Amino acid sequence: MELFWLATGTIAFGVFACVAWFWGSNIVLDTILPPRGPHAGDNIRRANQIRPWLFLGPALLFLGLYLVYPVIDSFWRSLHDADGSRFVGGANYAWLLGDGKFRESMRNNMLWLLVVPALSTLFGLIAAQLTDRIKWGNIGKSLIFMPMAISFVGAGVIWKFIYEYRAAGESQIGLLNWIVTKLGGAPQIWLTLIPWNNFFLMIVLVWIQTGFAMVILSAALRGIPEETIEAAILDGASPLQVFMKIKVPQIMGTIAVVWTTITIVVLKVFDIVFVMTNGQWGTQVLANLMYDWMFRGSPDYGRGSAIAIVLMILVTPIMVWNIVNARREVR
């Protein structure tokens, strides 16, 4: 209950502070540059130049405080030893190149990048096309999108129960092992089966992100001009040909945006791995490795920060490309 009132108070204070800032700053600006009197024209022009910065100011301040400063601080920490007391230059980055767990994390992240965005986008595209063609399509969309409302931690817990293992002869509470035993097979400890356990973890993120891809791609499909589809049908194109050769090429830009957005999520994946395997049995990823070095055992802020910088370097180009491509789509 205390958390509820704290959250409610924070939201109320935030809304009140925003309204007070915009209202108060406009009053101050109009007082300094009054829109009346002998210099009214110049004052209005100057006020119009300043006013946007009054609105952008708080956002830029907090972006700088919570985004730019942490990046600079993390980079500086990555050049120091474990407790930040001694400057070591690029030693932490040299250590990364020779560390087996870092190589495992990079390999697993690349595997996630190959599998999750592709499957999520593919399943989302198929779901978008099919749900637009059936009567209960909206219900189907709601069910497919529902996992997006679940946190990654919650999804990890749900799927950990699905993969749950009990010894042979005991009652299986894990859905997958229950099905296997009913079919006459032996129960498996799925999350320890290398390398398949990585794919079992990826299924969770695909399950979550398919709904996101479906919603975006469904909107794109609805935006395709009906004239092009009708012309293709009149020319004798089959439904599959219309979909593959008419619809998909026209939404390729949107597909790219969805793909890269999911790619950014994949690069930062942490919660699912942390909850389900904690990076054990060959499932380590960069974000979880960073957490291990920063907060577990004897913390090493230098090495943890170096991993964070590597992660940021991997994410930034994709994010920039995504923003540029999204703006191009808007135009």
C-alpha positions in Angstrom: 0.0 0.0 0.0 2.9 2.3 0.8 4.3 1.8 -2.7 0.8 2.6 -4.2 0.6 5.9 -2.4 4.3 6.7 -3.3 3.6 6.0 -7.0 0.4 8.0 -6.9 2.1 10.9 -5.1 5.0 10.8 -7.6 2.6 10.9 -10.6 0.6 13.7 -9.1 3.7 15.8 -8.2 5.1 15.2 -11.7 2.0 16.4 -13.4 1.7 19.4 -11.1 5.3 20.3 -11.5 5.0 20.2 -15.3 1.9 22.4 -15.4 3.5 24.8 -12.9 6.7 25.0 -14.9 5.0 25.7 -18.2 2.5 28.2 -16.7 5.1 30.0 -14.6 7.8 30.2 -17.2 5.4 31.7 -19.7 4.3 34.3 -17.1 7.9 35.2 -16.4 8.8 35.4 -20.1 5.7 37.6 -20.9 6.7 39.8 -17.9 10.3 40.2 -19.2 9.2 40.6 -22.9 5.6 42.0 -22.7 3.6 41.6 -25.9 2.4 45.2 -25.7 3.8 48.7 -25.6 6.2 50.4 -28.1 8.4 47.3 -28.5 5.7 44.7 -28.7 6.7 43.4 -32.1 10.4 42.8 -31.1 9.3 41.3 -27.8 6.9 38.9 -29.4 9.5 37.8 -31.9 12.1 37.3 -29.2 9.6 35.5 -26.9 8.7 33.1 -29.7 12.4 32.3 -30.2 12.8 31.6 -26.4 9.5 29.8 -25.7 10.3 26.5 -27.3 13.5 26.2 -25.2 11.4 26.7 -22.0 9.5 23.5 -23.0 12.6 21.6 -24.1 14.7 22.8 -21.2 13.6 20.3 -18.5 13.7 17.4 -21.0 17.3 18.3 -22.1 18.3 18.7 -18.5 17.1 15.3 -17.4 18.4 13.6 -20.6 21.8 15.1 -19.8 21.6 14.1 -16.2 20.3 10.5 -16.6 21.7 9.7 -20.1 24.8 11.7 -21.1 26.4 11.9 -17.7 26.1 8.1 -17.0 27.7 7.3 -20.4 30.6 9.6 -19.6 30.9 8.3 -16.1 30.8 4.7 -17.2 33.5 5.3 -19.8 35.7 7.0 -17.2 35.2 4.1 -14.8 36.1 1.6 -17.5 39.6 3.1 -17.6 40.1 2.4 -13.9 40.6 -0.6 -11.7 37.9 -2.5 -9.7 37.3 0.2 -7.0 38.1 3.2 -9.3 41.2 4.2 -7.3 43.8 3.5 -10.0 43.9 4.5 -13.7 44.5 1.4 -15.9 43.8 2.8 -19.4 42.7 0.2 -21.8 43.5 -2.8 -19.6 39.9 -3.7 -18.9 39.2 -3.7 -22.7 42.3 -5.9 -23.3 40.9 -8.3 -20.6 37.6 -8.5 -22.4 39.3 -9.8 -25.5 40.9 -12.6 -23.6 38.0 -13.5 -21.3 36.1 -16.7 -22.1 32.8 -15.6 -20.6 32.9 -12.4 -22.7 33.4 -14.4 -25.8 30.6 -16.7 -24.8 28.3 -13.6 -24.2 29.2 -12.1 -27.6 28.5 -15.4 -29.3 25.2 -15.8 -27.6 24.2 -12.2 -28.3 24.9 -12.7 -32.0 22.9 -15.9 -31.9 20.0 -14.0 -30.3 20.4 -11.3 -33.0 20.1 -13.9 -35.8 17.1 -15.7 -34.4 14.8 -13.5 -32.3 14.3 -10.4 -34.7 13.8 -12.7 -37.6 11.2 -15.0 -36.0 9.4 -12.2 -34.2 9.1 -10.2 -37.4 8.1 -13.3 -39.4 5.4 -14.4 -37.0 4.2 -10.9 -36.5 3.8 -10.4 -40.2 2.0 -13.7 -40.6 -0.3 -12.9 -37.7 -1.0 -9.4 -39.0 -2.0 -10.8 -42.4 -4.1 -13.6 -41.0 -5.9 -11.7 -38.3 -7.0 -9.1 -40.9 -8.7 -11.8 -42.9 -10.8 -13.5 -40.3 -13.9 -12.4 -38.4 -12.5 -12.9 -34.9 -9.2 -11.2 -35.9 -9.4 -8.5 -33.2 -9.7 -11.2 -30.5 -6.8 -13.0 -32.0 -4.7 -9.8 -32.1 -5.6 -9.1 -28.4 -4.4 -12.6 -27.4 -1.2 -12.4 -29.4 -0.4 -8.9 -28.1 -1.2 -9.8 -24.5 2.4 -11.0 -23.7 3.6 -7.4 -24.4 1.8 -6.4 -21.2 3.9 -8.9 -19.1 7.3 -7.8 -17.8 10.3 -9.7 -19.0 10.8 -11.0 -15.4 7.1 -12.2 -15.3 7.5 -13.9 -18.7 10.7 -15.6 -17.5 9.0 -17.0 -14.5 6.0 -18.2 -16.6 8.3 -20.0 -19.0 10.5 -21.4 -16.3 7.5 -23.2 -15.0 6.8 -24.5 -18.5 10.3 -25.9 -18.6 10.2 -27.1 -15.0 11.7 -30.6 -14.3 10.8 -33.3 -11.9 12.5 -36.7 -11.7 11.1 -39.6 -13.7 8.1 -41.1 -11.8 7.2 -37.9 -10.1 4.3 -35.7 -11.1 5.5 -33.2 -13.7 4.4 -29.6 -13.1 6.3 -28.3 -16.2 4.0 -28.3 -19.2 6.7 -29.4 -21.6 7.9 -32.3 -19.5 4.2 -33.3 -18.9 3.7 -33.5 -22.6 6.9 -35.5 -23.1 6.1 -38.0 -20.4 2.5 -38.4 -21.7 4.0 -39.3 -25.1 6.2 -41.9 -23.5 9.4 -39.9 -23.3 11.7 -39.1 -20.4 11.6 -35.7 -18.6 14.5 -33.4 -19.4 16.2 -30.5 -17.6 15.6 -28.3 -20.6 17.5 -25.2 -19.4 20.7 -27.2 -19.0 20.8 -28.8 -22.5 23.6 -27.0 -24.3 23.2 -25.4 -26.9 19.5 -25.9 -27.1 18.8 -24.0 -23.9 19.7 -20.8 -25.6 16.9 -21.4 -28.1 14.5 -22.2 -25.2 15.3 -18.8 -23.8 14.8 -17.1 -27.1 11.3 -18.5 -27.5 10.3 -16.3 -24.5 11.4 -13.1 -26.2 9.9 -14.2 -29.5 6.6 -14.9 -27.7 6.7 -11.3 -26.3 7.9 -9.4 -29.3 5.6 -11.1 -31.9 2.7 -9.0 -30.6 4.6 -5.8 -31.1 5.6 -6.7 -34.6 2.0 -7.8 -35.4 0.5 -4.4 -34.4 3.0 -2.3 -36.3 2.9 -4.4 -39.4 -0.9 -4.7 -39.3 -1.1 -0.9 -39.5 1.3 -0.9 -42.4 -0.7 -3.5 -44.3 -3.9 -1.5 -43.8 -2.1 1.5 -45.3 -1.4 -0.2 -48.7 -3.5 1.3 -51.5 -6.3 -1.0 -52.5 -5.8 -0.1 -56.1 -2.5 -2.0 -56.3 -4.0 -5.1 -54.7 -7.1 -5.0 -57.0 -4.9 -4.6 -60.1 -2.8 -7.6 -59.1 -5.9 -9.7 -58.5 -7.3 -8.7 -61.9 -4.0 -9.8 -63.5 -4.5 -13.3 -62.0 -2.2 -13.1 -59.0 -2.9 -15.7 -56.3 -3.4 -14.6 -52.6 0.2 -15.7 -51.9 1.6 -13.8 -54.8 -0.3 -10.7 -53.8 1.1 -11.0 -50.3 4.7 -11.7 -51.3 5.0 -9.5 -54.4 2.6 -6.7 -53.7 2.2 -6.2 -50.0 5.5 -7.1 -48.5 7.6 -4.9 -50.9 5.4 -1.9 -50.0 5.9 -2.3 -46.3 9.6 -3.2 -46.4 10.6 0.0 -44.7 8.2 -0.7 -41.8 9.6 -4.3 -41.6 13.1 -2.9 -41.3 12.0 -0.6 -38.5 10.4 -3.4 -36.6 13.4 -5.7 -37.1 15.9 -3.1 -35.9 13.7 -2.1 -32.9 13.6 -5.8 -31.8 17.3 -6.0 -32.4 17.9 -3.2 -29.9 15.8 -5.1 -27.4 17.7 -8.3 -28.0 21.1 -6.6 -27.5 20.0 -5.4 -24.1 18.3 -8.7 -23.1 18.9 -9.3 -19.4 15.8 -10.2 -17.4 14.9 -13.4 -19.1 18.4 -14.8 -18.8 18.8 -13.6 -15.3 15.5 -15.2 -14.1 15.7 -18.5 -16.0 19.4 -19.5 -16.0 21.4 -16.6 -14.5 23.9 -17.1 -17.4 24.7 -20.7 -16.5 25.1 -23.7 -18.8 26.4 -21.6 -21.7 23.6 -19.0 -21.8 25.5 -15.9 -20.7 24.8 -12.6 -22.4 26.4 -9.2 -22.3 23.9 -7.5 -20.0 23.9 -10.3 -17.5 27.7 -10.5 -17.6 27.9 -6.8 -16.9 25.6 -7.2 -13.9 27.7 -10.1 -12.6 30.9 -8.0 -12.6 29.2 -4.8 -11.2 27.1 -6.2 -8.4 28.0 -9.8 -7.6 30.7 -11.1 -5.3 33.5 -8.6 -5.2 32.3 -5.9 -7.6 34.7 -4.8 -10.3 33.3 -1.5 -11.6 36.1 -1.1 -14.1 35.3 -4.4 -16.0 31.6 -4.0 -15.6 31.7 -0.5 -17.0 33.8 -1.7 -19.9 31.2 -4.3 -20.8 28.5 -1.6 -20.6 30.5 0.6 -23.0 30.8 -2.3 -25.5 27.0 -2.9 -25.2 26.4 0.8 -25.9 28.7 0.7 -28.9 26.8 -2.2 -30.3 23.3 -0.6 -29.7 24.0 3.0 -30.9 24.5 2.4 -34.7 21.3 0.3 -34.9 19.4 2.9 -32.9 20.6 5.8 -35.1 19.8 3.9 -38.3 16.3 3.0 -36.8 15.6 6.7 -36.1 16.8 7.8 -39.5 14.7 5.2 -41.3 11.6 6.0 -39.2 11.9 9.6 -40.1 12.2 8.7 -43.8 9.1 6.6 -43.5 7.2 9.6 -42.0 8.2 11.8 -44.9 
